[in-house]
């Protein structure tokens, strides 16, 4: 065997043996129960993947265990059938090699949130994207937020606190053209300033609202 081939084999072996096992998403965030999507990096040489969700960070219990996945992705539709709203869980994955399973990745935390009902409030179609100021504002404990979608788009409407932490998801999915209204109930949150951010295609807008108890 010549030196070039030997060097190539050593390089390939080192790359595979040192490849980091890490999550991609979600990690330390809130996800909607309607469509729970877990993604991780492809692992060189893996023939399949195992996937695990548990209640505790030590992974001493099992909520869901999937084996022999063909892709570095796992989707759970209608998650409310299996998972509870406003509850935190932990997940991890590991590659399955021809010689057997590898080590588990580090655990990653995610919390669930059930999307509140969203209503299309007008028959007339909007010609632009728009995020309106919530009403009433200040409010206690519930307010309404309306937004316009000018064409079929992937829309997200997320609520943040003053330090930038994501605390709620009001919309996350595909919306057809229309005028929409969604309610947010802040009964479990303290008085203060909160922000809600809408993204749809290239459109981004952020507005401030006040909970006053």
Secondary structure as UniProt FT lines:
FT   HELIX           3..17
FT   STRAND          23..25
FT   STRAND          29..32
FT   TURN            33..34
FT   STRAND          35..40
FT   TURN            44..45
FT   STRAND          48..54
FT   TURN            57..58
FT   STRAND          64..69
FT   STRAND          73..77
FT   HELIX           79..81
FT   TURN            85..86
FT   STRAND          88..97
FT   TURN            98..99
FT   STRAND          100..101
FT   STRAND          108..113
FT   STRAND          118..120
FT   STRAND          130..131
FT   STRAND          142..149
FT   STRAND          153..160
FT   TURN            162..163
FT   STRAND          166..175
FT   STRAND          178..185
FT   TURN            187..188
FT   STRAND          192..200
FT   TURN            201..202
FT   STRAND          203..211
//
